[in-house]
């Protein structure tokens, strides 16, 4: 199975398979996404993106075959909705009539999917807490035809929050020490153009949100205030000693760090609003740990920065049991998670248009 994680800054590809419950990655590579060719889940310049992916697949001797893709976009709308205790088929029929009450938009332009999360008691009656998601049809069609043009066989399109949940549910131990069960954890993907937050409680996905802010906002501020090139920004980000420490004195280094800190503070404020909304949904809700993935999670000291802000233990993901690979797992996290699929899809020749696997 080939897995592609499209990004506006960088595109990642893995070639792997599942063997007796373990995910084995045979090869993983990444490359800069052509400028303005992919933005917020939309392929903007198909010709340039096709050309570079074809070349990279050829260079890495990747055989053409089944392919899964992982999507993150602020245009994908998710809501947690409580339904009577019904079958999936009955909920699907109910959604056709009641969804406009929850998502007031033109439903003909979206692919609607739902995922039962857990049974809950409301006013003494058993209900079904259900995650409902709507993805623009043009995103689905766009990626389907793109993969066909590449000569690949589109099998799965997954939404990033869902694929993250699948990988955590599939695994047992993170970083050789943390159990993925019996805890409420938040996984924050600090991407280039957007940030996603997925909250999992006792192996059940509870909540997911994506907002439009990421590394690009920090880069834009540095270009405007310090007139730095993209290469200079990348080099200086790698040279930060500890982003959680504020040093006195007016130096070029301190000014650079302060601008980056200001950008991260804005992102943390928005994450905090998501956390507070989740905590207010039900008495007893809590978040016990935060895991960071994505490009910005590589900034030195960012775990301490988040830990000080949220007053919670914060970690980056170094390794996950049941995943065997030589490359940086954090970097290819979303690619790996998109490889997981169920028996129904494996036996089905059609493209699984959306995610609930």
N, C-alpha and C positions, 0 to 999 in steps of 0.2 A: 504494500500500500504506500503510495506517495502522498505526503501531506504538505500542503502549502499554506503558510501563514502570510497573507498579503499585508503589507504595511505601507504607509505613505513615505516613510523614511527608509525602511529596510524590508526586504522580503526574505523569508526563511523557508527552507525545504528540507524535509526528512524523508528517508526511505527506510521503512521498518515493517515489523510484523509482530503479531502476538503469538507466543508459543507457550503453551501450558500455563497461562495466566501471567506470563512475563512479556513486557514490551521490549523488543530488541531493535535498536536503531542501527542499521547497517551503515548509513551515511547521513551526514547533516552538513548543510552549507547555507550561506547567506550572501546577499549582495545588495548594493544600494538600489532602491527602486528609482527608476527614471523620474526626474522632477516633474511634478504635476500629472503623473500617469495614474496614480491611485490615491483617492482621498475619501476618507470617512465611509469606507465600504463600497465605493463606486469606482469602476475602472474608467478613467478619463481619457487615456490614450492607449487604445488597445494595441496599435501597431508597435509602439516602442516597448510595451510590456511583453508582448508576445515574442519579440525579437530577443530580448535579453534572457527570458526564461528558457526559450528554446536552446539558446547557446549554453546556458548554465547547466541544463539537464544533459546536454551532449557532452560538455566538458567533464562532468562528474559521472558520466557513463550510467545515467539513470535510465532504466528500461521504461518504456511507456506502458501504462496499465491503469489499474484502479487509482482513483485520486479522491482525497477528501480536502475540504477547505474550511478554514476557521475564519469567521467574520466578526468584526467589532465595528459597530456604527451607532452614532447617536440617533439615527433615524429609526432604529429598531426600538419599538415601544414594548415595555414589559409592565405588567400589573399583577398583583396578587389578589385573586378574587375568591370569595367563599361561596361554594355551591352546595346544594343538597347532596346527599351521598348517592351519586349516580354512576352509571358505567361511563367509560370514555366515549362511547357512541352517543349516549344520551346527552352528555355535556357538550359534545360537538354540535348536536342539534340545537341545544339551548343557546349556545354562543351565537348562532346565526341570527337569533332574534333579540338577544339581550345585550350583545357586545356593544352596540352603539351607546348604551347607557353608561358604560365604563370608559369606552374609547370613542369619543365623538369625532369621527373622521370618515373619509370615503373608504369603506371596507373593500370595495372592488379593486383597490390598488395595492392591497396587502395580502400576504399569505399569513393566515392565522393558525397558530399552533397552541396547544395547551399541555400542561404537565401537572398531574396530581402530585402535590407535595406531601401532605400528611392529613390524617383525620384529626379533627379538633372538636371540642364540645362548645357549642354556642347556645346560651339560654337553655341548657339541659338537653339539647339535641345534637346528635352527631352530624358534623358537616365535613366537607372536603375542601381544604385550602388548596387552591389551584393557581399555578403560575401560567398566565396567558401572555403570549408574545405575538407581535405583528411585525413582519418584515416586509419592506416594499418589494413588490413583485419584480420591479425592474432590476433590483440587486440580484435576486435569484436568477432571473433570465440572463443577466449580464455575465455572471460567473459560469453558468451552465454552458453557454455558447463559447465563452473564452476557453474553458477547459477542452471542449470539443475541438476548437481550432488548434490547440496545442497537441492534439492527438491522444489526449488522456480520456479515460472513461470516468466521468463524474459519478461518484457513488454517494458521498455524504456532504452536505453543507451543514455546519454546526455553528451555533452562536457561542461566542467565547465564554460567557458565564456558564453555560451548560457544559461545555467541554472541560472547563476547569473543575466543575463539580464531579464529572465522570472520573477524572484522573484521581481526585482525592478519594472518591468512593472506592475506586479500584485498588488504591494503595492502603497501606497500614501505618507506615512510619515515614516521617519527613526528617531529613538531616540526621538520620541514624538515632534519633532520640525522641521525637514528638509523635504521639499517636494522632491519627486523623479522626478517630472516633471519640465519642463521649465528650466532645468539646464544641464550643461555638467559636468558629474562626472566621476571620475576614481575609480574603485574598484580594490584594489590590494590584492591578496591572497598570504600571506607570508608563503608558505608551507615548509615542511622539506627538500625536494630535488629540488623543483622548485618553481618559482614565476610566477603568472599569472597577467596580467593587462587587464581589460575590461573597455572600454570607452563608455559611454552612453550619448546621447544628445537628449533631448526632448523625452524621452522614446524609442529612437531608438538606437540599438547597432551600434556603428560606427567602432569599432576597437577592436581586441583582440590579444594578444601575450603571449606566455609562454616561459620562458627561464630557463636554467638549473643552478639554484643557490638558496640556501635557508638555513635553519637551519643546515643542515648537514655540510656545509662549515665552519660555525662558530664552530660547535662541533669538527670538524677535527683539526682546528687551536688550539683550547683549549687543545685537547688531546696531540697535538704535542708540544706546547709551555709550557704548564703547567702540563702536564702528569696527567690530571684529568680523572676520570672515568665518565661514562655517568650519573650516579646518582649524582655525585658531580656537574656536569655541570648544570643539571636540577635544583638542589637546589639553586645554585648560581645565575642562571638566575632569579629565583623567588625572590631573595633577593636584586636585583638591585633596588636602590632607585629612580634614574632618569637617564635613558641612555642618555638623551640630555645634561646632565651637565658633564663637564670635570673638575675633581678635581686635584689639584696639589699635589705632593708628591708621593713617590714611595712606594706603599703598595700593598699587594696581591689583595685587592679589586679593587684598581685603575687599576692595570695591567689587571685583568680579564675584567673590564668594557671597557678598551681601545681595547682589542682584539675583544670583541663583537661589539664595535663601528666600528672598521675597517671592519669587515664582513658586517655590515649593510650599511656602506658607499659604499662598492662594489655593493651591491644590488641596492641601490638608484641611483648609477651612471647608471646602466643598465636600470632602470625604466625611468630615465631622457632621455636616448636615445630614448626610445619608445615614450615618450611624445613629444619630439622634432620632431620625424618623423611624428606623428599625426598632430601636429600644422602646419607643413610645407605642408600638403596635400591640404589645402584649405584656402584661405584668410578668416579670421574671426574665424577660429577654436581657441578654448580656453578650458582650464580646470578650473573649478570654485571650485571644492571640491574634496578631496580624502577621500575614506573610506578604512580602513584596516580591513582585516579578516585573519584568519589563526593563527597558533601557535605562531609565532614571534610577532604578534600584541599584545600579552599579556604582553610583556616586559614593565615595568613602564616607562613612559616618551617618548615612541616611537612616539606618536602623535606629541609632540613638536619637536622631532628630524626630522621627515619628514616635518613638517611645516616650520622649519628653513631652511631646504635644498631646498624645492620647493617654498617657499614663498607663500604657499596656506593654507587655513584652512584644517585640517586633523582630522578625527574622527575614532574611532572604532565603530562597530555596536553593540549596546546594545539591541535594540528591533526594531521590524518592525510591523506596523499595519497589521491586517489580518493574523497574525501568533500567535497562542496561544500555549505556551509551558512553562514549569517550569524550564527547564534546560538552560544552557548557549547557547544563540542563536548564538553567534559568533562561538563557537566551532562546532555547527551542521549546520552552514549556508549552506554548499554545499549539505548536506543530505536533508535539507528542500527544497532547490530550485529544487532538482531533483524530488520532488513529483508532481510538476505542469505538467499537460499534457492536451492535447486538446481532443475534442469529437471524432475526427477521431481515435485516438489511443485507447480511452476507448471502442470503439465499435469493435476494431480489435483484433483478437486473436493472431496475429503473433507478433514477437519481432520487435519493431521499432529499426532497426539496428543503426540508428544514430539520430541526435538530433532535427532537426528543428521543434519544437512544438509550 
